[in-house]
């Protein structure tokens, strides 16, 4: 019995041991499953912790290039971090859609965001290589990566990509996914999306792409730089053939279509380079303004449409005119080509809309805008402002000043005295104001300034648009104060526009991607001087062109008013001239303020540039006459003395006067007048 009982207990212990082991096995398994699940959950949580919600894809707002247009809505330039233009999928030809699907993800319409076959194939390749060499990514995975993830090649990133792709495929339709892909994909040379690439490579909209063009672009995503048709055409061709072959194998095209597309010789647009931009200085002016007012993110990402005042054809003529004139000067003076600088601004007289701007010869070498940023002495180009102020003080074109030596106290001079002289170092004696301006007599202008007062003249010039600090000395008469070309054009614009000052402006309207108008600019016009006074100056300035220092531009063959300017040692040369509707200013000089060479005066160095430009842009426009305002009368006077005369034996001109102030032959016989004439 005891033996049997002992045996019984041994059997029971064995079964207990089996049950215990089974229990512990089940428990361990449960714990392992729970632990694994917990770890898996934690890992999944950690991996997906920073993943965004795919719902944001419904409101797709990618970074879009802002585009700059000229006055005729022609594209000038673009601002972007990513050069992208959004296009609706309905506007993308099916042949383009199929080309990308065939080349990048042939089972796109069958899988659920992940293609297990491709993943397994890529996994084996990576094991064989010992590193990640192939991704096996679907188009949906590429969308997930482009929209949300970094491009790093790590398995954690691939896991995130797979999770997101699965979510995206459940949330969006295949067409919606393809729309995102075709607008987001990088296709080389700074182009993002099919629309920007179509324009960059072929100079056309994506809606116009043909089969061979679509296949070439579809071959680029794998390595856009490696397969660039601009740099590696043969490699690009191989990728195009690959895409065509995949399209044929997937049934999208016939064999005949494949062979015909493969044999087709494509024409590419000329690869754009920065230095080819014809309006770089103008565009930079626009860029700075928009960035300062609205911020860089808005400028570079929000797809603004910026409509400007620039006329692209006029801008091209301006660029060519400046280069031609400077090259001629360099050849005359035997300077090294490319050293002399120049600037030009052309503006609508009545509105202030800037039609053309050249800020220098090469924006790539120097972004400094000599039209708006450089303050240079205008020399005699400042004289019309002095004369206008004098006419407003009661003087007239027949007023006489003695062109004779003058000595003026000047603490800055070596001996404390300033001895201004005329350009030809001659003195003409009694000289009318007309003759003084037409022939740019320095002494006459200094004496006019003495007559009206330096403070008055400085304030008058500021009222006309000179915003730079003005020297309040008699040297102001000879343009000793540094000013910008833009300021001078604005001030001359008052003379050209019947006393109305307009503010130069560059932007007409800015609209965002949704059509919301950010700003809309209208001309800012202010009557600042009497229109009759403005006419008197412009009337004399027409004679500057007909018979004075600006006669080099007389060949334009239409009414023009203008004035030359030259500074000491020929360091600066100016010409500013206008018709009733268009005003253009030109400056020429070295950045280092070196002499331009003997006899390189405004009429020789700057005026030809003005003529080359204005002759072209006015070619097909009506000839305009300067209107005479009410309150102006004309009197026949002796061309030399300015005295009214009916004597047929002397040379005469018709001089302008304010109504009620015109002289008569008898009035000049008055003793006070004679005394004033020869003082």
C-alpha positions in Angstrom: 0.0 0.0 0.0 2.5 2.5 1.0 4.4 1.6 -2.2 1.3 2.0 -4.3 0.4 5.2 -2.6 3.9 6.5 -3.2 3.5 5.6 -6.9 0.2 7.5 -7.1 1.7 10.6 -5.7 4.6 10.3 -8.1 2.1 10.2 -11.0 0.2 13.2 -9.6 3.4 15.2 -9.2 4.2 14.5 -12.9 0.9 15.7 -14.0 1.2 18.7 -11.8 4.5 19.5 -13.3 3.1 19.2 -16.8 0.2 21.5 -15.8 2.6 23.9 -14.2 4.8 24.0 -17.3 1.8 24.5 -19.5 0.5 27.3 -17.2 3.9 29.0 -17.3 4.1 28.6 -21.0 0.7 30.1 -21.6 1.5 32.9 -19.1 4.8 33.5 -20.7 3.3 33.6 -24.1 0.6 36.0 -22.9 3.3 38.2 -21.3 5.4 38.1 -24.4 2.4 39.0 -26.6 1.4 41.7 -24.2 5.0 42.9 -24.0 5.5 42.8 -27.7 2.2 44.5 -28.3 3.1 47.1 -25.7 6.5 47.6 -27.3 4.9 47.6 -30.7 2.3 50.1 -29.6 5.0 52.3 -28.0 7.2 52.1 -31.1 4.2 52.8 -33.3 3.3 55.7 -31.0 6.8 57.1 -31.1 7.1 56.7 -34.8 3.7 58.3 -35.5 3.9 60.9 -32.7 5.1 63.7 -35.0 3.2 62.6 -38.1 0.7 65.1 -39.4 -2.9 64.5 -40.1 -3.6 63.7 -43.8 -6.8 65.8 -43.6 -4.6 68.9 -44.4 -4.0 67.5 -47.9 -7.6 68.5 -48.8 -6.5 72.1 -48.4 -3.4 71.8 -50.5 -1.4 75.1 -50.2 2.1 74.5 -51.4 4.8 77.0 -51.8 4.1 78.8 -55.1 6.3 81.2 -57.1 5.3 84.9 -57.1 5.2 86.2 -60.7 6.1 89.7 -61.9 4.3 91.0 -65.0 4.9 94.1 -67.2 2.3 96.7 -68.1 1.0 94.4 -70.8 0.7 91.4 -68.5 3.8 89.8 -70.0 5.8 87.7 -67.5 9.1 89.5 -66.5 10.4 87.4 -63.7 9.5 85.2 -60.7 10.4 85.1 -57.0 10.4 81.7 -55.4 12.1 79.2 -53.0 10.5 76.5 -55.1 9.6 77.4 -58.7 6.1 76.0 -58.8 2.8 76.7 -60.7 -0.3 74.8 -59.7 -2.3 73.1 -62.4 -5.5 71.1 -62.0 -5.4 67.4 -62.9 -8.1 67.9 -65.5 -5.7 70.3 -67.4 -2.9 67.7 -67.4 -3.2 65.5 -70.6 -3.8 61.9 -69.9 -0.6 61.0 -71.8 1.3 63.0 -69.1 -0.5 61.3 -66.3 0.2 57.8 -67.8 3.8 58.6 -68.5 4.5 59.3 -64.8 2.4 56.4 -63.5 4.2 54.0 -65.9 7.7 55.2 -65.1 7.3 55.7 -61.4 4.5 53.3 -60.1 3.0 51.0 -62.7 0.5 49.4 -60.1 -0.6 52.8 -58.8 -4.2 52.2 -59.6 -4.2 48.7 -58.0 -2.4 49.0 -54.7 -3.6 50.7 -51.5 -0.7 53.1 -51.1 1.9 50.4 -50.6 3.1 48.0 -53.2 4.3 44.9 -51.3 5.9 43.4 -54.4 8.0 46.5 -55.0 8.9 46.7 -51.3 10.0 43.0 -51.1 12.1 43.5 -54.3 13.7 46.6 -52.9 14.4 44.9 -49.5 16.3 42.1 -51.3 18.3 44.6 -53.2 19.2 46.5 -50.0 20.2 43.3 -48.2 22.4 42.4 -51.1 24.0 45.9 -51.2 24.3 46.2 -47.4 22.7 49.6 -47.5 19.5 51.3 -48.7 20.0 51.6 -52.5 16.4 51.2 -53.7 13.2 52.5 -52.1 10.4 50.7 -53.9 8.3 53.7 -53.2 4.9 54.2 -54.7 3.6 57.5 -56.0 1.6 57.7 -52.8 4.7 57.2 -50.7 6.5 59.8 -52.6 3.7 62.2 -51.9 3.9 61.4 -48.2 7.7 62.0 -48.3 7.4 65.3 -50.3 4.6 66.7 -48.2 5.7 65.7 -44.7 9.0 63.9 -44.4 12.8 64.5 -44.8 14.6 62.7 -47.7 17.0 60.8 -45.4 17.4 57.1 -46.1 16.5 55.4 -42.8 14.2 52.5 -42.0 12.3 54.6 -39.5 11.6 57.2 -42.1 10.5 54.5 -44.5 8.1 53.1 -41.8 6.6 56.6 -41.3 6.3 56.9 -45.1 4.5 53.6 -45.4 2.0 54.5 -42.5 1.3 57.9 -44.1 0.9 56.4 -47.6 -1.7 53.9 -46.2 -3.6 56.8 -44.6 -3.4 59.0 -47.7 -4.7 56.2 -49.9 -7.7 55.7 -47.6 -8.4 59.4 -47.4 -7.8 60.6 -51.0 -8.8 59.3 -54.4 -6.2 58.2 -56.9 -6.8 61.4 -58.9 -6.3 63.6 -55.9 -3.1 61.8 -55.0 -1.8 62.1 -58.6 -2.7 65.8 -58.6 -0.6 66.4 -55.5 2.3 64.4 -57.0 2.4 66.2 -60.3 2.3 69.6 -58.6 4.8 68.8 -55.9 7.5 66.7 -57.6 11.0 68.2 -58.2 12.0 68.0 -61.9 15.3 69.7 -62.0 16.7 73.2 -62.7 14.7 74.7 -59.8 11.3 73.6 -61.3 8.7 72.0 -59.0 5.7 70.4 -60.5 4.7 69.5 -64.1 3.6 73.1 -65.0 6.8 74.8 -64.1 8.8 72.0 -65.7 6.9 72.2 -69.0 7.6 75.9 -69.1 11.2 75.6 -68.1 12.1 72.8 -70.5 9.8 73.4 -73.4 8.5 76.9 -73.0 4.8 75.8 -73.0 2.0 75.0 -70.5 1.7 71.4 -69.3 -1.6 71.2 -71.1 0.3 71.4 -74.4 2.8 68.6 -73.7 3.2 65.9 -76.3 4.0 62.2 -75.7 7.7 62.4 -76.3 7.9 65.5 -74.0 5.8 63.8 -71.3 8.0 60.7 -71.4 11.2 62.8 -71.0 9.8 64.6 -68.0 8.5 61.4 -66.5 12.1 60.1 -66.6 13.5 62.9 -64.5 12.2 62.3 -60.9 14.7 59.5 -60.3 17.6 61.9 -60.6 16.8 65.3 -62.1 20.4 66.5 -62.2 21.8 63.3 -63.7 19.2 63.1 -66.4 19.1 66.8 -67.3 18.6 67.1 -71.1 20.5 70.4 -71.0 23.6 68.9 -69.7 23.3 65.1 -70.2 21.1 64.6 -73.2 22.0 61.0 -73.9 21.1 60.0 -70.3 17.9 61.9 -70.5 17.1 60.1 -73.8 17.7 56.7 -72.1 15.2 57.6 -69.4 12.7 58.8 -72.0 13.0 55.5 -73.8 12.5 53.7 -70.5 9.3 55.6 -69.8 8.0 55.0 -73.3 8.7 51.3 -73.0 6.9 51.1 -69.6 3.9 52.9 -71.2 3.8 50.4 -74.0 4.1 47.4 -71.6 1.3 48.8 -69.4 -1.0 49.3 -72.5 -1.1 53.1 -72.4 0.3 53.5 -75.9 0.8 51.3 -79.0 4.1 50.1 -80.3 3.8 52.5 -83.2 3.2 55.4 -80.9 6.2 54.4 -78.8 8.5 54.1 -81.8 7.3 57.4 -83.3 7.8 59.2 -79.9 11.3 57.7 -79.5 12.3 59.0 -82.9 10.9 62.5 -82.5 13.5 65.3 -82.2 12.4 67.6 -79.4 13.1 71.3 -79.2 14.0 72.7 -75.8 13.6 76.2 -74.6 16.8 78.1 -74.1 18.1 77.5 -70.5 17.5 80.7 -68.5 20.4 82.2 -66.8 20.3 85.1 -64.3 22.4 87.4 -66.4 19.9 87.2 -69.3 17.2 89.1 -67.3 16.6 92.4 -69.0 14.9 94.1 -66.0 17.0 92.9 -63.1 17.3 96.3 -61.4 13.6 97.1 -61.8 12.6 93.7 -60.5 15.0 94.0 -57.5 13.3 97.3 -56.7 9.9 95.5 -56.7 11.3 92.6 -54.7 12.6 94.8 -51.9 9.4 96.7 -51.7 7.1 93.6 -51.5 9.4 91.8 -49.0 9.7 94.8 -46.7 5.9 95.4 -46.7 4.5 91.9 -46.7 7.4 89.7 -45.6 9.5 87.0 -47.2 7.1 84.1 -46.7 4.4 85.9 -48.6 6.7 87.0 -51.3 8.3 83.6 -51.9 5.6 81.1 -51.1 2.1 82.6 -51.6 2.1 82.9 -55.4 1.5 86.6 -55.7 0.8 88.1 -59.1 2.6 91.5 -59.2 1.5 93.7 -62.0 4.0 96.5 -62.7 4.3 99.6 -64.8 7.3 98.3 -66.8 7.1 98.0 -70.6 9.2 95.0 -71.5 10.0 96.2 -75.0 11.0 99.6 -73.8 13.2 98.0 -71.2 15.0 96.0 -73.8 15.6 99.2 -75.8 16.9 100.9 -72.7 19.3 98.1 -71.9 20.7 98.1 -75.4 20.9 101.9 -75.6 22.9 102.1 -72.4 25.3 99.3 -73.5 25.8 100.8 -76.9 26.5 104.3 -75.6 28.9 103.1 -72.9 30.8 100.9 -75.4 31.2 103.9 -77.8 32.6 106.0 -75.0 35.0 103.3 -73.9 36.2 102.9 -77.5 36.7 106.7 -77.9 38.7 106.9 -74.6 40.4 103.5 -75.0 39.0 102.4 -71.6 38.9 98.7 -70.7 35.5 97.4 -71.7 32.8 97.1 -69.0 34.2 99.7 -66.5 32.2 102.8 -67.3 28.8 102.7 -65.7 25.5 104.1 -66.7 21.9 104.4 -65.6 18.5 105.3 -67.2 15.0 105.9 -66.0 12.0 106.4 -68.3 8.7 107.6 -66.8 5.3 108.5 -68.0 5.1 112.3 -67.6 1.4 112.4 -66.5 1.2 109.4 -64.2 4.7 108.6 -62.9 4.6 105.0 -64.1 8.2 103.9 -64.6 8.4 102.3 -68.1 12.1 101.3 -68.1 15.0 101.3 -65.7 18.7 100.4 -66.1 20.6 100.6 -62.8 24.0 99.5 -64.2 25.6 97.3 -66.8 25.5 93.9 -65.1 23.3 93.1 -62.1 25.2 89.8 -61.5 28.4 91.8 -60.9 26.8 94.7 -59.0 23.3 95.0 -57.6 23.9 98.6 -56.7 21.2 100.6 -58.5 22.7 103.7 -59.9 19.3 105.0 -61.0 17.8 105.1 -57.5 20.7 104.7 -55.0 23.7 106.6 -56.4 23.9 110.3 -55.4 26.0 112.1 -57.9 26.5 115.8 -58.7 24.1 116.8 -61.5 26.2 119.7 -62.8 24.4 121.9 -65.2 21.4 119.5 -65.3 20.3 121.3 -62.1 20.0 124.7 -63.8 16.4 124.3 -65.0 15.3 124.0 -61.4 17.1 127.3 -60.6 15.6 129.0 -63.6 12.1 127.8 -62.7 12.4 129.2 -59.2 13.6 132.5 -60.8 10.6 132.7 -63.1 8.4 132.2 -60.1 10.2 135.2 -58.5 9.2 137.5 -61.3 12.1 137.1 -63.7 11.5 136.1 -67.4 13.4 134.6 -70.3 14.4 138.1 -71.5 15.8 139.2 -68.1 19.4 140.1 -68.5 22.4 139.2 -66.3 26.0 140.2 -67.0 28.2 137.2 -67.9 31.4 138.5 -66.3 34.0 137.3 -63.7 32.7 137.1 -60.1 34.5 136.3 -56.9 32.6 134.9 -53.9 33.7 134.3 -50.4 34.0 130.6 -49.7 35.5 129.3 -46.4 36.1 125.9 -47.9 38.3 127.3 -50.7 42.1 127.4 -50.3 42.3 131.2 -50.2 38.7 131.6 -48.9 37.4 132.7 -52.3 35.4 130.9 -55.0 35.9 132.0 -58.6 33.3 130.2 -60.7 33.9 130.1 -64.5 32.1 129.1 -67.6 32.9 125.8 -69.4 34.6 127.7 -72.3 36.3 130.1 -69.8 34.9 133.0 -71.8 32.5 135.8 -70.7 29.7 137.1 -73.0 28.7 140.3 -71.1 25.0 141.1 -71.0 23.1 137.8 -71.5 19.5 136.9 -71.4 18.2 134.1 -69.2 17.2 132.2 -72.3 20.7 132.4 -73.7 22.1 131.6 -70.2 20.1 128.3 -70.0 20.4 127.3 -73.7 24.2 127.6 -73.7 24.6 126.6 -70.0 26.4 129.8 -68.8 27.6 129.1 -65.3 28.2 132.7 -64.3 24.7 133.7 -65.3 23.2 131.0 -63.2 25.3 131.9 -60.2 24.1 135.5 -60.5 20.4 134.4 -60.9 20.8 132.3 -57.7 22.3 135.4 -55.9 19.2 137.3 -57.1 16.6 134.9 -55.8 18.3 133.6 -52.7 19.9 130.2 -52.0 17.3 129.2 -49.4 14.4 130.0 -51.7 16.0 128.0 -54.5 16.7 125.0 -52.3 13.2 124.9 -50.9 11.8 125.2 -54.5 13.9 122.3 -55.7 12.7 120.2 -52.7 9.1 121.1 -53.6 9.7 119.8 -57.1 10.9 116.4 -55.9 14.6 116.7 -54.8 14.6 114.8 -51.5 18.4 114.5 -51.0 20.1 117.1 -48.7 20.7 120.3 -50.6 23.8 122.4 -50.2 22.7 125.9 -49.3 25.6 127.7 -51.0 25.9 129.5 -54.4 27.6 126.3 -55.7 24.0 124.9 -55.9 23.7 126.9 -59.1 26.3 124.5 -60.7 24.8 121.3 -59.3 27.2 120.7 -56.5 24.6 118.8 -54.3 24.5 115.0 -54.8 21.2 113.7 -56.1 19.8 110.5 -57.6 18.8 110.2 -61.2 15.3 109.2 -60.1 15.0 112.5 -58.2 16.1 114.5 -61.2 13.6 112.8 -63.4 10.8 113.5 -60.9 11.8 117.2 -60.7 12.0 117.6 -64.5 8.6 115.8 -64.6 7.1 118.9 -62.9 8.3 121.1 -65.7 7.1 118.6 -68.3 3.7 118.1 -66.7 2.5 121.7 -66.4 3.6 122.1 -62.8 2.2 118.9 -61.6 4.5 116.6 -59.5 3.9 112.9 -59.9 5.5 110.2 -57.7 7.4 107.6 -59.7 5.8 104.2 -59.1 6.6 100.7 -60.1 3.6 98.5 -59.0 0.1 98.8 -60.3 -1.5 95.9 -58.4 -0.6 92.9 -56.3 -3.0 89.9 -56.1 -2.6 86.7 -54.1 -3.3 83.1 -55.3 -7.0 83.4 -54.3 -7.6 86.6 -56.2 -7.5 88.8 -53.1 -6.1 92.2 -54.0 -3.2 93.2 -51.6 -2.8 96.6 -53.0 -3.7 98.8 -56.0 -1.8 101.9 -56.8 -3.1 105.0 -58.6 -1.0 107.9 -59.9 -0.2 110.4 -57.2 -0.4 113.9 -58.8 0.0 117.2 -57.0 0.0 120.7 -58.5 3.2 122.2 -57.0 4.0 125.2 -59.3 2.1 127.5 -61.6 1.6 125.7 -65.0 2.7 129.0 -66.7 6.0 129.0 -64.9 6.6 125.3 -65.8 5.8 126.2 -69.4 8.4 129.0 -69.5 11.2 126.7 -68.4 10.2 123.9 -70.8 9.9 126.5 -73.6 13.6 127.4 -73.1 14.6 123.8 -72.7 13.3 123.1 -76.2 15.8 125.6 -77.5 18.5 123.7 -75.6 17.8 120.8 -78.0 17.3 123.0 -81.1 20.4 125.1 -80.8 22.1 124.6 -77.4 24.1 121.9 -75.5 21.5 119.2 -76.2 21.4 119.6 -80.0 22.8 116.1 -80.5 19.3 114.7 -79.9 17.6 117.1 -82.3 17.6 114.4 -85.0 14.7 112.6 -83.2 12.5 114.8 -85.3 9.8 115.8 -82.8 9.3 118.4 -80.1 11.6 117.6 -77.3 12.9 119.6 -74.3 16.0 118.7 -72.3 19.2 119.7 -70.5 22.7 118.4 -70.4 24.9 118.2 -67.3 28.6 117.8 -66.8 30.6 118.0 -63.5 34.2 119.0 -62.7 36.8 116.9 -64.5 34.1 115.2 -66.6 33.3 112.8 -63.7 29.6 112.8 -64.4 27.6 113.2 -67.6 23.8 113.7 -67.7 21.0 114.2 -70.1 17.4 114.5 -69.1 14.8 115.2 -71.8 11.1 114.8 -72.4 8.2 114.9 -74.8 4.7 115.9 -73.6 4.1 112.3 -72.5 7.5 110.6 -71.8 10.5 111.7 -69.7 13.8 109.9 -69.7 17.0 110.6 -67.7 20.5 109.2 -68.4 23.6 109.3 -66.2 27.1 108.1 -67.2 30.2 107.9 -65.0 32.6 105.7 -63.1 31.6 104.2 -59.7 34.9 105.5 -58.3 34.2 109.0 -59.6 37.1 109.1 -62.1 37.2 111.4 -65.1 35.4 110.1 -68.2 37.9 111.7 -70.5 38.4 115.0 -72.2 35.3 116.5 -73.8 33.0 113.7 -72.4 30.3 116.2 -71.5 26.6 115.4 -71.1 25.8 116.2 -74.7 28.5 113.7 -75.9 28.5 110.9 -73.3 24.8 110.8 -72.1 22.7 112.4 -74.8 23.3 109.7 -77.4 22.1 107.0 -75.0 18.9 109.0 -74.5 18.5 109.4 -78.3 19.1 105.7 -79.0 16.4 104.8 -76.5 13.8 107.5 -77.2 14.1 107.1 -81.0 13.1 103.5 -80.7 10.3 103.7 -78.1 8.7 106.7 -79.8 9.0 105.3 -83.3 5.4 104.3 -83.8 3.7 106.9 -81.6 2.1 110.2 -82.7 4.2 113.4 -82.7 3.0 115.5 -79.8 3.2 119.3 -79.4 3.7 121.0 -76.0 0.4 122.7 -75.0 0.5 126.4 -74.1 -1.4 127.1 -70.9 -3.8 130.1 -70.5 -2.0 133.2 -69.3 1.0 132.9 -71.6 1.7 135.5 -74.3 4.4 135.6 -77.0 6.3 138.7 -77.9 8.7 139.1 -80.8 12.0 140.0 -79.4 15.6 140.5 -80.5 17.3 137.1 -80.1 20.4 138.7 -78.6 19.0 141.3 -76.2 15.6 140.0 -75.5 14.1 143.4 -76.3 10.8 143.6 -78.1 11.4 144.7 -81.7 9.7 145.1 -85.0 13.0 145.8 -86.8 13.2 143.4 -89.8 17.0 143.7 -89.9 17.7 141.8 -86.6 17.3 138.2 -85.8 14.2 137.7 -83.7 12.4 135.0 -81.8 9.0 134.8 -80.1 9.6 134.9 -76.4 7.1 133.8 -73.8 5.9 135.9 -70.9 3.2 135.8 -68.2 0.2 137.7 -69.5 0.3 141.3 -68.1 4.0 141.3 -67.6 5.1 141.3 -71.3 7.5 144.1 -72.2 7.0 146.6 -75.0 9.6 148.5 -77.1 8.7 151.6 -75.2 9.2 149.9 -71.8 12.8 149.1 -72.6 13.5 152.8 -73.1 12.8 153.4 -69.4 16.0 154.5 -67.6 15.6 151.9 -64.9 15.3 149.1 -67.5 18.5 150.3 -69.3 20.3 150.5 -66.0 19.2 146.9 -65.1 20.2 145.7 -68.6 23.9 146.7 -68.1 24.4 146.3 -64.4 
